[in-house]
Amino acid sequence: MTGASAIEPAGPLPAGITLRRPTEYDHAAVVRVIPDWWGLPAASHLPMMLPRLFFQHFSDTSFIATDAAGLAGFLIGFRSTAQPGVAYIHFVGVRPDLREAGLARTLYETFFAEARADGCHRVDAITGPGNRRSQAFHAAMGFTATGDMEVDGVLAWRDYDGPGEHRVTFTRAI
């Protein structure tokens, strides 16, 4: 979607990148890039973890980053209704040529600023035990990992998302 209002980021953006709110029409473009951006086979199940409902119901707390080449990154998150004061970052991606440019940090900082303004004091997130890049990023952003077992040398929660679906959980005060 073009013409959407730009969002003021809470930090610097790489040159030529703007932030806006997603619409449900962004869903197809986002899930299409997930296997490539994560270096996974095209038949990966990972895009199934980001259904269209996130773009329909949490667009007011999520971001799409674009530049002249198209989709540059995204952050899909929301405030918890069951745990007032807690926000959750569900899925984040940055185009591989923009990694190390500060885009993910600015997406997170913008989410933190909006969550704080809405009364949140904590942000949670998860990743898989094999996603070392995500684990390192979250640690660098000040998140603390928790779990009840080690999986491949990483603290994770056993069967977090079902049998054999272990996850590393992160939390950070904001």
Phi and psi in degrees as GROMACS dihedral restraints (atoms count N, CA, C in turn):
[ dihedral_restraints ]
;  ai    aj    ak    al  type     phi  dphi    fc
    3     4     5     6     1  -106.6    20    10
    4     5     6     7     1   161.3    20    10
    6     7     8     9     1    84.2    20    10
    7     8     9    10     1    -0.4    20    10
    9    10    11    12     1   -69.2    20    10
   10    11    12    13     1   148.4    20    10
   12    13    14    15     1   -65.8    20    10
   13    14    15    16     1   136.4    20    10
   15    16    17    18     1   -73.9    20    10
   16    17    18    19     1   149.8    20    10
   18    19    20    21     1  -104.5    20    10
   19    20    21    22     1   137.4    20    10
   21    22    23    24     1   -75.3    20    10
   22    23    24    25     1   117.7    20    10
   24    25    26    27     1   -74.0    20    10
   25    26    27    28     1   158.0    20    10
   27    28    29    30     1   -92.2    20    10
   28    29    30    31     1    17.5    20    10
   30    31    32    33     1  -171.1    20    10
   31    32    33    34     1  -179.9    20    10
   33    34    35    36     1   -72.7    20    10
   34    35    36    37     1   143.2    20    10
   36    37    38    39     1  -107.8    20    10
   37    38    39    40     1   148.0    20    10
   39    40    41    42     1   -57.1    20    10
   40    41    42    43     1   151.6    20    10
   42    43    44    45     1   -52.4    20    10
   43    44    45    46     1   134.4    20    10
   45    46    47    48     1    83.9    20    10
   46    47    48    49     1    -0.1    20    10
   48    49    50    51     1   -99.8    20    10
   49    50    51    52     1   138.5    20    10
   51    52    53    54     1  -125.7    20    10
   52    53    54    55     1   155.9    20    10
   54    55    56    57     1  -110.3    20    10
   55    56    57    58     1   145.3    20    10
   57    58    59    60     1  -151.0    20    10
   58    59    60    61     1   171.4    20    10
   60    61    62    63     1   -79.2    20    10
   61    62    63    64     1   143.7    20    10
   63    64    65    66     1   -75.5    20    10
   64    65    66    67     1   159.5    20    10
   66    67    68    69     1  -122.2    20    10
   67    68    69    70     1   169.2    20    10
   69    70    71    72     1   -62.5    20    10
   70    71    72    73     1   -21.7    20    10
   72    73    74    75     1   -74.7    20    10
   73    74    75    76     1   -13.3    20    10
   75    76    77    78     1   -79.5    20    10
   76    77    78    79     1   -17.1    20    10
   78    79    80    81     1   -53.6    20    10
   79    80    81    82     1   -50.8    20    10
   81    82    83    84     1   -59.4    20    10
   82    83    84    85     1   -43.3    20    10
   84    85    86    87     1   -65.1    20    10
   85    86    87    88     1   -39.0    20    10
   87    88    89    90     1   -68.2    20    10
   88    89    90    91     1   -51.9    20    10
   90    91    92    93     1   -66.4    20    10
   91    92    93    94     1   -25.5    20    10
   93    94    95    96     1   -64.7    20    10
   94    95    96    97     1   -35.3    20    10
   96    97    98    99     1   -86.4    20    10
   97    98    99   100     1   -14.6    20    10
   99   100   101   102     1   -56.5    20    10
  100   101   102   103     1   -51.6    20    10
  102   103   104   105     1   -57.9    20    10
  103   104   105   106     1   -44.0    20    10
  105   106   107   108     1   -65.6    20    10
  106   107   108   109     1   -48.2    20    10
  108   109   110   111     1   -64.6    20    10
  109   110   111   112     1   -29.4    20    10
  111   112   113   114     1   -93.9    20    10
  112   113   114   115     1    -3.9    20    10
  114   115   116   117     1    69.1    20    10
  115   116   117   118     1    38.7    20    10
  117   118   119   120     1  -111.0    20    10
  118   119   120   121     1   162.2    20    10
  120   121   122   123     1   -62.8    20    10
  121   122   123   124     1   151.1    20    10
  123   124   125   126     1   -56.8    20    10
  124   125   126   127     1   -29.9    20    10
  126   127   128   129     1   -86.2    20    10
  127   128   129   130     1    14.7    20    10
  129   130   131   132     1   -58.0    20    10
  130   131   132   133     1   147.4    20    10
  132   133   134   135     1   -85.8    20    10
  133   134   135   136     1    -8.4    20    10
  135   136   137   138     1   -54.8    20    10
  136   137   138   139     1   -42.5    20    10
  138   139   140   141     1   -59.4    20    10
  139   140   141   142     1   -23.6    20    10
  141   142   143   144     1   -67.0    20    10
  142   143   144   145     1   -16.9    20    10
  144   145   146   147     1   -80.9    20    10
  145   146   147   148     1     0.4    20    10
  147   148   149   150     1  -128.8    20    10
  148   149   150   151     1    71.0    20    10
  150   151   152   153     1   -69.4    20    10
  151   152   153   154     1   161.7    20    10
  153   154   155   156     1   -54.7    20    10
  154   155   156   157     1   -28.5    20    10
  156   157   158   159     1   -57.5    20    10
  157   158   159   160     1   -29.4    20    10
  159   160   161   162     1   -64.7    20    10
  160   161   162   163     1   -33.4    20    10
  162   163   164   165     1   -80.4    20    10
  163   164   165   166     1   -22.9    20    10
  165   166   167   168     1   -85.7    20    10
  166   167   168   169     1   -37.4    20    10
  168   169   170   171     1  -111.0    20    10
  169   170   171   172     1   -12.0    20    10
  171   172   173   174     1  -127.2    20    10
  172   173   174   175     1    26.3    20    10
  174   175   176   177     1   -68.2    20    10
  175   176   177   178     1   -24.4    20    10
  177   178   179   180     1   -77.6    20    10
  178   179   180   181     1    -6.4    20    10
  180   181   182   183     1  -126.1    20    10
  181   182   183   184     1    16.0    20    10
  183   184   185   186     1  -127.0    20    10
  184   185   186   187     1   167.0    20    10
  186   187   188   189     1  -138.4    20    10
  187   188   189   190     1   147.9    20    10
  189   190   191   192     1  -119.7    20    10
  190   191   192   193     1   131.0    20    10
  192   193   194   195     1  -106.9    20    10
  193   194   195   196     1   132.4    20    10
  195   196   197   198     1  -132.5    20    10
  196   197   198   199     1   157.7    20    10
  198   199   200   201     1  -144.8    20    10
  199   200   201   202     1  -170.1    20    10
  201   202   203   204     1   -60.1    20    10
  202   203   204   205     1   -26.4    20    10
  204   205   206   207     1   -84.2    20    10
  205   206   207   208     1    -7.2    20    10
  207   208   209   210     1   114.5    20    10
  208   209   210   211     1  -136.3    20    10
  210   211   212   213     1   -66.4    20    10
  211   212   213   214     1   122.5    20    10
  213   214   215   216     1  -106.0    20    10
  214   215   216   217     1   -27.7    20    10
  216   217   218   219     1   179.5    20    10
  217   218   219   220     1   172.8    20    10
  219   220   221   222     1  -158.6    20    10
  220   221   222   223     1   154.2    20    10
  222   223   224   225     1  -138.1    20    10
  223   224   225   226     1   123.3    20    10
  225   226   227   228     1  -112.8    20    10
  226   227   228   229     1   115.6    20    10
  228   229   230   231     1  -149.2    20    10
  229   230   231   232     1   173.0    20    10
  231   232   233   234     1  -159.5    20    10
  232   233   234   235     1   165.2    20    10
  234   235   236   237     1   -90.7    20    10
  235   236   237   238     1   137.9    20    10
  237   238   239   240     1   -73.2    20    10
  238   239   240   241     1   133.2    20    10
  240   241   242   243     1   -87.4    20    10
  241   242   243   244     1   -24.3    20    10
  243   244   245   246     1   -82.4    20    10
  244   245   246   247     1   -25.7    20    10
  246   247   248   249     1  -126.7    20    10
  247   248   249   250     1    81.5    20    10
  249   250   251   252     1   -54.3    20    10
  250   251   252   253     1   139.0    20    10
  252   253   254   255     1    93.9    20    10
  253   254   255   256     1    -3.1    20    10
  255   256   257   258     1  -119.0    20    10
  256   257   258   259     1   136.3    20    10
  258   259   260   261     1  -117.8    20    10
  259   260   261   262     1   157.8    20    10
  261   262   263   264     1  -134.0    20    10
  262   263   264   265     1   129.2    20    10
  264   265   266   267     1   -97.3    20    10
  265   266   267   268     1   115.0    20    10
  267   268   269   270     1   -89.7    20    10
  268   269   270   271     1   -42.4    20    10
  270   271   272   273     1  -154.4    20    10
  271   272   273   274     1   135.5    20    10
  273   274   275   276     1  -139.7    20    10
  274   275   276   277     1   139.9    20    10
  276   277   278   279     1  -145.2    20    10
  277   278   279   280     1   145.6    20    10
  279   280   281   282     1  -131.0    20    10
  280   281   282   283     1   132.2    20    10
  282   283   284   285     1   -54.1    20    10
  283   284   285   286     1   134.8    20    10
  285   286   287   288     1   -52.6    20    10
  286   287   288   289     1   -35.5    20    10
  288   289   290   291     1   -71.9    20    10
  289   290   291   292     1    -9.2    20    10
  291   292   293   294     1  -106.7    20    10
  292   293   294   295     1     0.6    20    10
  294   295   296   297     1   -64.7    20    10
  295   296   297   298     1   146.3    20    10
  297   298   299   300     1    74.8    20    10
  298   299   300   301     1     7.3    20    10
  300   301   302   303     1   -97.4    20    10
  301   302   303   304     1    -2.1    20    10
  303   304   305   306     1    93.2    20    10
  304   305   306   307     1     1.0    20    10
  306   307   308   309     1   -64.3    20    10
  307   308   309   310     1   -47.3    20    10
  309   310   311   312     1   -60.7    20    10
  310   311   312   313     1   -42.7    20    10
  312   313   314   315     1   -59.0    20    10
  313   314   315   316     1   -44.5    20    10
  315   316   317   318     1   -68.1    20    10
  316   317   318   319     1   -37.3    20    10
  318   319   320   321     1   -58.7    20    10
  319   320   321   322     1   -47.5    20    10
  321   322   323   324     1   -64.1    20    10
  322   323   324   325     1   -47.1    20    10
  324   325   326   327     1   -62.1    20    10
  325   326   327   328     1   -36.2    20    10
  327   328   329   330     1   -67.7    20    10
  328   329   330   331     1   -41.5    20    10
  330   331   332   333     1   -62.2    20    10
  331   332   333   334     1   -45.5    20    10
  333   334   335   336     1   -57.8    20    10
  334   335   336   337     1   -46.7    20    10
  336   337   338   339     1   -61.1    20    10
  337   338   339   340     1   -44.3    20    10
  339   340   341   342     1   -68.5    20    10
  340   341   342   343     1   -38.7    20    10
  342   343   344   345     1   -64.6    20    10
  343   344   345   346     1   -44.0    20    10
  345   346   347   348     1   -59.3    20    10
  346   347   348   349     1   -44.6    20    10
  348   349   350   351     1   -61.7    20    10
  349   350   351   352     1   -26.3    20    10
  351   352   353   354     1   -93.7    20    10
  352   353   354   355     1    11.4    20    10
  354   355   356   357     1    92.4    20    10
  355   356   357   358     1     7.5    20    10
  357   358   359   360     1   -80.6    20    10
  358   359   360   361     1   148.3    20    10
  360   361   362   363     1  -122.1    20    10
  361   362   363   364     1    -4.3    20    10
  363   364   365   366     1  -147.6    20    10
  364   365   366   367     1   146.4    20    10
  366   367   368   369     1  -124.3    20    10
  367   368   369   370     1   134.6    20    10
  369   370   371   372     1  -115.0    20    10
  370   371   372   373     1   156.5    20    10
  372   373   374   375     1  -158.0    20    10
  373   374   375   376     1   165.6    20    10
  375   376   377   378     1  -138.1    20    10
  376   377   378   379     1   163.0    20    10
  378   379   380   381     1  -154.4    20    10
  379   380   381   382     1   172.2    20    10
  381   382   383   384     1   -82.6    20    10
  382   383   384   385     1   154.5    20    10
  384   385   386   387     1   -59.5    20    10
  385   386   387   388     1   -26.3    20    10
  387   388   389   390     1   -84.6    20    10
  388   389   390   391     1    -8.6    20    10
  390   391   392   393     1   -89.3    20    10
  391   392   393   394     1    76.0    20    10
  393   394   395   396     1   -64.9    20    10
  394   395   396   397     1   -33.6    20    10
  396   397   398   399     1   -62.4    20    10
  397   398   399   400     1   -44.5    20    10
  399   400   401   402     1   -64.5    20    10
  400   401   402   403     1   -42.2    20    10
  402   403   404   405     1   -61.5    20    10
  403   404   405   406     1   -44.0    20    10
  405   406   407   408     1   -64.5    20    10
  406   407   408   409     1   -41.8    20    10
  408   409   410   411     1   -61.6    20    10
  409   410   411   412     1   -48.6    20    10
  411   412   413   414     1   -61.5    20    10
  412   413   414   415     1   -40.4    20    10
  414   415   416   417     1   -61.6    20    10
  415   416   417   418     1   -43.3    20    10
  417   418   419   420     1   -65.4    20    10
  418   419   420   421     1   -26.2    20    10
  420   421   422   423     1   -86.9    20    10
  421   422   423   424     1     2.0    20    10
  423   424   425   426     1    92.2    20    10
  424   425   426   427     1    11.3    20    10
  426   427   428   429     1   -79.6    20    10
  427   428   429   430     1   151.3    20    10
  429   430   431   432     1  -108.8    20    10
  430   431   432   433     1   130.7    20    10
  432   433   434   435     1   -87.4    20    10
  433   434   435   436     1   145.0    20    10
  435   436   437   438     1  -133.3    20    10
  436   437   438   439     1   164.3    20    10
  438   439   440   441     1   178.1    20    10
  439   440   441   442     1   177.8    20    10
  441   442   443   444     1  -121.7    20    10
  442   443   444   445     1     6.0    20    10
  444   445   446   447     1  -162.2    20    10
  445   446   447   448     1   167.4    20    10
  447   448   449   450     1  -101.4    20    10
  448   449   450   451     1   134.8    20    10
  450   451   452   453     1  -124.9    20    10
  451   452   453   454     1   115.2    20    10
  453   454   455   456     1    51.7    20    10
  454   455   456   457     1    40.0    20    10
  456   457   458   459     1    80.1    20    10
  457   458   459   460     1    10.6    20    10
  459   460   461   462     1  -120.1    20    10
  460   461   462   463     1   135.7    20    10
  462   463   464   465     1   -68.9    20    10
  463   464   465   466     1   125.1    20    10
  465   466   467   468     1  -148.3    20    10
  466   467   468   469     1   165.3    20    10
  468   469   470   471     1   -97.0    20    10
  469   470   471   472     1   125.1    20    10
  471   472   473   474     1   -64.2    20    10
  472   473   474   475     1   132.2    20    10
  474   475   476   477     1    54.3    20    10
  475   476   477   478     1    31.2    20    10
  477   478   479   480     1   -54.0    20    10
  478   479   480   481     1   -44.2    20    10
  480   481   482   483     1  -110.8    20    10
  481   482   483   484     1    26.9    20    10
  483   484   485   486     1   119.0    20    10
  484   485   486   487     1   173.8    20    10
  486   487   488   489     1   -54.8    20    10
  487   488   489   490     1   122.2    20    10
  489   490   491   492     1    78.7    20    10
  490   491   492   493     1    -2.0    20    10
  492   493   494   495     1  -100.0    20    10
  493   494   495   496     1    71.5    20    10
  495   496   497   498     1   -74.7    20    10
  496   497   498   499     1   149.2    20    10
  498   499   500   501     1  -139.6    20    10
  499   500   501   502     1   147.2    20    10
  501   502   503   504     1   -91.5    20    10
  502   503   504   505     1   127.4    20    10
  504   505   506   507     1  -106.1    20    10
  505   506   507   508     1   146.6    20    10
  507   508   509   510     1  -125.8    20    10
  508   509   510   511     1   148.3    20    10
  510   511   512   513     1  -142.5    20    10
  511   512   513   514     1   148.1    20    10
  513   514   515   516     1  -149.7    20    10
  514   515   516   517     1   132.6    20    10
  516   517   518   519     1   -72.9    20    10
  517   518   519   520     1   142.8    20    10
